[in-house]
Amino acid sequence: PLKELLMSPEFQVLFPALKLKQDARKAQEFETTAGGTYFCAGAGSGVAGKRATIALCDDVLSEQTAFRKAERDKINKWYSVALGS
């Protein structure tokens, strides 16, 4: 998971200024000491009220649903609403 990567000695050698806040207990949402925030949500879940300078979507369609038009339409609609498009 990302949190473990950010805390790893190898990552800290490359990016020594990036530190997680001491109270960063959750794997799906945490802050850095510089004020950055990481928030993770699955496709179709609630993201209302979350702002993003950069938003990444990875694997929003599973292998089981990628070939179903109804599933693609559902994810496209969620994505449009989530981004306020």
JOBELZI-V387716 format. One record per residue. N is the residue number from 1. PHI is phi as a letter, one per 30 degrees, with the letter a starting at -180 (NA if undefined). Layout:
N PHI
N PHI
//
This chain:
1 NA
2 e
3 e
4 d
5 d
6 d
7 c
8 d
9 e
10 d
11 d
12 d
13 d
14 d
15 b
16 d
17 d
18 d
19 b
20 d
21 d
22 e
23 d
24 d
25 c
26 d
27 d
28 c
29 a
30 a
31 b
32 c
33 d
34 c
35 j
36 d
37 b
38 c
39 b
40 c
41 b
42 d
43 e
44 j
45 d
46 d
47 b
48 e
49 i
50 c
51 c
52 b
53 d
54 b
55 b
56 c
57 c
58 b
59 h
60 d
61 c
62 d
63 d
64 d
65 c
66 d
67 c
68 c
69 e
70 d
71 d
72 d
73 d
74 d
75 d
76 d
77 d
78 e
79 d
80 d
81 d
82 d
83 c
84 i
85 d
//
